[in-house]
Amino acid sequence: MIARKTLKRFVESLKGNENQRAVQSALDAWFHEVRSAGWKGPADVVKAYASASIVGSDRIVFNIKGNSYRLVVAVSYRLQIVFIKWIGSHAAYDKIDVKTVRYDHQTS
């Protein structure tokens, strides 16, 4: 289970940006893949997404649109729930603490 509304809100925040359509396509593809993934642990994530970065026991960073954007999630493998913690540009990602960041409707 994933809150798709968060992804849609981020795409809407890119209105007028030349990347909006490409980011939407990338996030839509990611959403559909992850929704049916059934990961049992971090090794399953890396098997499906070689470029994903495992950060701690439940945090994962995904590269979106050729690494122009980053998506930070927390995963409950037991409950099969993916919590979006942060999404934004790669430049904004460099300014956050990936291990503690929480989604607050203020994406970059």
C-alpha positions as YAML, in Angstrom:
chain: A
units: angstrom
residues:
- id: 1
  name: MET
  ca: [0.00, 0.00, 0.00]
- id: 2
  name: ILE
  ca: [1.30, 3.45, -0.95]
- id: 3
  name: ALA
  ca: [-0.31, 6.90, -0.62]
- id: 4
  name: ARG
  ca: [-0.48, 7.93, -4.26]
- id: 5
  name: LYS
  ca: [-1.87, 11.35, -3.31]
- id: 6
  name: THR
  ca: [1.59, 12.40, -2.10]
- id: 7
  name: LEU
  ca: [3.10, 11.57, -5.49]
- id: 8
  name: LYS
  ca: [0.32, 13.41, -7.33]
- id: 9
  name: ARG
  ca: [0.76, 16.46, -5.11]
- id: 10
  name: PHE
  ca: [4.47, 16.53, -5.90]
- id: 11
  name: VAL
  ca: [3.84, 16.29, -9.65]
- id: 12
  name: GLU
  ca: [1.30, 19.13, -9.38]
- id: 13
  name: SER
  ca: [3.95, 21.24, -7.62]
- id: 14
  name: LEU
  ca: [6.05, 20.97, -10.79]
- id: 15
  name: LYS
  ca: [3.40, 22.68, -12.92]
- id: 16
  name: GLY
  ca: [5.14, 24.81, -15.53]
- id: 17
  name: ASN
  ca: [8.38, 22.84, -15.14]
- id: 18
  name: GLU
  ca: [9.60, 21.20, -18.35]
- id: 19
  name: ASN
  ca: [10.20, 17.98, -16.36]
- id: 20
  name: GLN
  ca: [6.65, 17.62, -15.03]
- id: 21
  name: ARG
  ca: [5.44, 15.09, -17.59]
- id: 22
  name: ALA
  ca: [8.61, 12.96, -17.39]
- id: 23
  name: VAL
  ca: [8.53, 12.97, -13.59]
- id: 24
  name: GLN
  ca: [4.87, 11.98, -13.62]
- id: 25
  name: SER
  ca: [5.60, 9.07, -15.97]
- id: 26
  name: ALA
  ca: [8.54, 7.93, -13.83]
- id: 27
  name: LEU
  ca: [6.53, 8.13, -10.60]
- id: 28
  name: ASP
  ca: [3.53, 6.36, -12.16]
- id: 29
  name: ALA
  ca: [5.78, 3.52, -13.31]
- id: 30
  name: TRP
  ca: [7.45, 3.32, -9.89]
- id: 31
  name: PHE
  ca: [4.08, 3.31, -8.11]
- id: 32
  name: HIS
  ca: [2.67, 0.47, -10.21]
- id: 33
  name: GLU
  ca: [5.82, -1.64, -9.85]
- id: 34
  name: VAL
  ca: [6.10, -1.15, -6.10]
- id: 35
  name: ARG
  ca: [2.39, -1.67, -5.46]
- id: 36
  name: SER
  ca: [2.67, -5.25, -6.66]
- id: 37
  name: ALA
  ca: [6.27, -5.93, -5.55]
- id: 38
  name: GLY
  ca: [5.75, -7.99, -2.38]
- id: 39
  name: TRP
  ca: [9.22, -7.27, -0.99]
- id: 40
  name: LYS
  ca: [10.25, -9.44, 1.96]
- id: 41
  name: GLY
  ca: [13.34, -7.37, 2.80]
- id: 42
  name: PRO
  ca: [15.98, -4.94, 1.48]
- id: 43
  name: ALA
  ca: [17.59, -7.61, -0.73]
- id: 44
  name: ASP
  ca: [14.35, -7.89, -2.72]
- id: 45
  name: VAL
  ca: [14.34, -4.13, -3.27]
- id: 46
  name: VAL
  ca: [17.92, -4.08, -4.56]
- id: 47
  name: LYS
  ca: [17.15, -7.04, -6.82]
- id: 48
  name: ALA
  ca: [14.38, -5.01, -8.48]
- id: 49
  name: TYR
  ca: [16.10, -1.60, -8.25]
- id: 50
  name: ALA
  ca: [19.87, -1.90, -8.47]
- id: 51
  name: SER
  ca: [20.27, 1.87, -8.08]
- id: 52
  name: ALA
  ca: [18.17, 2.03, -4.89]
- id: 53
  name: SER
  ca: [20.08, 2.96, -1.76]
- id: 54
  name: ILE
  ca: [19.21, 1.11, 1.43]
- id: 55
  name: VAL
  ca: [19.54, 3.53, 4.34]
- id: 56
  name: GLY
  ca: [18.95, 1.69, 7.61]
- id: 57
  name: SER
  ca: [16.62, -1.22, 8.19]
- id: 58
  name: ASP
  ca: [13.55, 0.36, 6.63]
- id: 59
  name: ARG
  ca: [14.61, 3.46, 4.63]
- id: 60
  name: ILE
  ca: [15.21, 3.38, 0.89]
- id: 61
  name: VAL
  ca: [16.17, 6.10, -1.56]
- id: 62
  name: PHE
  ca: [15.02, 5.71, -5.16]
- id: 63
  name: ASN
  ca: [16.36, 7.66, -8.11]
- id: 64
  name: ILE
  ca: [13.56, 9.14, -10.19]
- id: 65
  name: LYS
  ca: [13.87, 10.40, -13.77]
- id: 66
  name: GLY
  ca: [17.49, 9.51, -14.28]
- id: 67
  name: ASN
  ca: [18.53, 10.63, -10.81]
- id: 68
  name: SER
  ca: [17.20, 14.18, -11.28]
- id: 69
  name: TYR
  ca: [14.82, 13.57, -8.39]
- id: 70
  name: ARG
  ca: [14.98, 11.45, -5.26]
- id: 71
  name: LEU
  ca: [12.24, 9.60, -3.43]
- id: 72
  name: VAL
  ca: [12.80, 8.56, 0.20]
- id: 73
  name: VAL
  ca: [10.49, 5.90, 1.61]
- id: 74
  name: ALA
  ca: [10.15, 3.78, 4.73]
- id: 75
  name: VAL
  ca: [8.97, 0.22, 4.23]
- id: 76
  name: SER
  ca: [7.13, -2.07, 6.58]
- id: 77
  name: TYR
  ca: [7.99, -5.38, 4.95]
- id: 78
  name: ARG
  ca: [5.75, -7.33, 7.31]
- id: 79
  name: LEU
  ca: [2.68, -5.18, 6.57]
- id: 80
  name: GLN
  ca: [3.62, -4.53, 2.92]
- id: 81
  name: ILE
  ca: [3.26, -0.75, 3.33]
- id: 82
  name: VAL
  ca: [5.48, 1.89, 1.74]
- id: 83
  name: PHE
  ca: [5.50, 5.26, 3.49]
- id: 84
  name: ILE
  ca: [6.70, 8.23, 1.44]
- id: 85
  name: LYS
  ca: [9.01, 10.28, 3.65]
- id: 86
  name: TRP
  ca: [10.32, 12.81, 1.16]
- id: 87
  name: ILE
  ca: [10.41, 13.59, -2.55]
- id: 88
  name: GLY
  ca: [12.29, 16.34, -4.31]
- id: 89
  name: SER
  ca: [15.10, 17.36, -6.59]
- id: 90
  name: HIS
  ca: [18.54, 15.85, -6.28]
- id: 91
  name: ALA
  ca: [19.88, 19.25, -5.21]
- id: 92
  name: ALA
  ca: [17.30, 19.51, -2.40]
- id: 93
  name: TYR
  ca: [18.05, 15.92, -1.39]
- id: 94
  name: ASP
  ca: [21.64, 16.90, -0.67]
- id: 95
  name: LYS
  ca: [20.32, 19.23, 2.08]
- id: 96
  name: ILE
  ca: [18.25, 16.69, 4.05]
- id: 97
  name: ASP
  ca: [19.06, 13.99, 6.60]
- id: 98
  name: VAL
  ca: [17.71, 10.96, 4.79]
- id: 99
  name: LYS
  ca: [17.51, 8.91, 8.00]
- id: 100
  name: THR
  ca: [15.19, 11.34, 9.82]
- id: 101
  name: VAL
  ca: [13.34, 13.33, 7.15]
- id: 102
  name: ARG
  ca: [9.55, 13.17, 7.28]
- id: 103
  name: TYR
  ca: [6.98, 14.20, 4.70]
- id: 104
  name: ASP
  ca: [5.48, 17.57, 5.62]
- id: 105
  name: HIS
  ca: [3.75, 18.71, 2.40]
- id: 106
  name: GLN
  ca: [6.73, 21.01, 1.70]
- id: 107
  name: THR
  ca: [8.43, 19.17, -1.14]
- id: 108
  name: SER
  ca: [11.12, 20.69, -3.33]
...
